[in-house]
């Protein structure tokens, strides 16, 4: 830490709050509005200031643009379609163990369901419309048309505390993106196809996929981007001890 960091005064706290409050999981981007490499580098320069236990900085970032982005999208979408046609193939991929709870309980399952059906409602997808659900799920694997996709990995040797560090890094990155007028969508869905993603990005065998992220300029006219997930009131999760 430098003296300037200690003495720095945040003279426009409203902008900091606005960046936090305006962040949401954007699910429709402008594919034809590019994000320059310089912008991504600037965001990563800011994100690297995130806190980490004993300064371990466990994050590793893989940036996908242009043909490489499109090639990964094609590979994973093909696997996703194949799994729909033959559900037995799901065992070949599947969720990474431990990302979600082994057994869902209230209130978490209630929030998850509310989120899912709220999103489908915004998209006009009714219960039972499996083809439409499949197509919407596949939007994840198209980075929701964002021109830039990020993949985040870390060494398997690291403990669960490093995942806490990683969360702070990801949040810092997303807020930095907002400061530059960009939007993001953190994506756990890519973990289902880690067997395809990891060799594609030349990740080391000792690395694990943490998540993916779409980044770009939001499509302001897409109905899905008007959907917002509710947040619990402070009183519901706070105890004054």
N, C-alpha and C positions, 0 to 999 in steps of 0.2 A: 504494500500500500504506500502511495506517495502522499506527501503533505497536501498536494492539491486535491487529492481524493477526500482527505479529512476535512478540508476547508470548503469544499464545493457546496454551494447552496443551490437547491433546485428552485429556480426562480419561476418556473411555470409548472407547478404541480398538477394543474388541470390537464395539461397535455399527457402527463404520465397516467393519470386516471383514465383519460379518454382512450389511450392505447389499450389499457387493460379491459375497460368496459366494452370497447368496440371489437375486441377479438371474439371470433366465433368460428365454428367449423364450417368453412366455406365449401359448398358442394357443387359449385358451378363457376368456372373460370373462363376468362377470355383467352382462348388458345392462340389467337392471332395477335395478341399483344405481348411481345417478348419481355422477358426479364433478363437484363444484362448480367454478365458474369461479375462486373464490378459491383452491382447491387448485392449479389449473393455474398461476395467477399466482404462487403461492408457489414452485412447482417451477421456473418460468422465472426467478424472482428469484435462486434458488440457481444455476441452470445458467449464468446470465450471468457468473458468476465464473470460468468455465473459461478456461484459458490460450489465447492465440492469438498467433501471430507478429507482432511489432511492434504488438500490440493492435488488429489489424484487425477482429476480431469479425465474421467473414463470414456469420454465420447469420441467416436470416430464417425465422420460424415462422408457420405458418398453422394455426389451430385450427378443427376441424370438430366441431360438436355438433348434436344435434336434426335438424331438417328438412334443413339443409345437408349434414350428414354422410350422411343417408339418400339424398339426391339424388345425391351423388357415387357412393355405393355402387351405386345403381341403374344409373347411366350406365356405370360400368366393368364391372359384372357382365354387362350386356347385350352389351358389346363382347367380353368374355371368352367368353360363350356363342356369339356369332356367329363368333368365330375357331375355336372347336371344330367348329362346323357347316361352316365353309368355311375350311380352313387357309390358303388363299391370302390371306386378309385379314390374316394375321400380319405380312406385309410392311408393312402400313399402320401398325403399332405397333412391336412388337419391342423387344428390350433396348437400352438406351442403350450406345453403343459405349464400350468401355474400362472398364465397371464390373467385368466379369469378364475373365479372360485370354482372348486369342484362341485359345490352345491350352492345354488342361489337361494338367498333368504330375503325376507322383507327387512328393511325398506328398499334394498338395492335392486331386487328383481322388479319391484314396482316402478322404480325410476327407469330401469332399462326398458321395460315394456312401454312405458309412457313415451319414452324417447323414440322407440321404434315405430309405434303406431302414429305418433305425432308427425314424424318425418314422412311416413307413407301417406298420411292424410294430406300433407302439404303438396305431395306429388300426385294426388288423385289415385293412389293405388289401394284397392280394396282388399280385405282379408281373403285369402285363397287365390289371388291372382299371381300364381307362382312364376310365370314367365316374366311378368313386370318386376317382381321382386328380384328375380335373378338378374335382370338387366340393370336394375338400380344398384344391386350389390356389385356388379361388374364395373360400375362407374368408379368405384374405389381403385380398381386395377387399371383404370385409364387416367388416374390422378385427377379425376373430375375435369379433365381437359386442361389442367394447368400445364404451362410449358416447361416447368421445372419440377422434378421429383427428387426428394431427398431420402436416403436410406441411412438409418442410424444403427451402428453396431457397437459392441463392446466386448472385451475379452471375457470369456466364460469364467476365468479364475476369480473375477471380482465378485464381491458379496452383494447382498440385496441393498445395502446402504448405497452402493453405486447407482442403483436404479433411482433412488431418491435424488442423488446428485444429477442424474440424467434428466429427471423431470424438471429440475430447476434450469438446466441448460435449454431444454426444449421450450419452456415458457419464456425464457429470456430471448430466445431466437424468434419466437412468434411475436413478441412485443416489439422487437427491433424491426421486424417486417412491417408491422403496423405503422411504425414511425416513418417508414419510407413509402407508405401508401399501398402496401401489399397486404394480401390476406393469405391465410394458411388453413390447412386441414391436417391435423395429426391423424395417422391411420394405423390402427392395430391390424386391420384386415390383411396387410401384406405378410404378416407373420404366418398366415395359413399356407403361404407358398414360399417359405424360407428356403426350401430345398432347391427352388429355381432361382430365387433372388441372390442367395449368398455366392454361388459360383459365378453368377453373371457379373456381379460387382467386384469379383476377385477378392472376396473377403477371405481371411485366413481361417483355417479349419478350427482354430481355437476361439473364434469370434462367434457371437450370437447376435441375431437380429433383434433390435429393441422395438423399432416401429418404422414406418415410412411417413412421409409428409408431402403434401401437395403445396406448392407456393406459386402465387401469381397475382394477377389483377382480377378482382371479383366481377362476375357478370351481374350488374346491378338490377337487371330486369328478369333474372331467373327466379321463378316463384319459390324454389327450394331455399334460396338465400334469404327469404323473409322469415323462415322458420327459426325460432329460438327455443332452446331448452330452458326450462324454469330452473331457478336456483332456490335452495332452502333459505329460510330466514335465519339470521345470525343466532337468534335465540334457540333455534332447534338443534344447533350443533355446538353451542358454547356453554361451558360450566365455569362459573366464577368460584374458585376454590379459596 
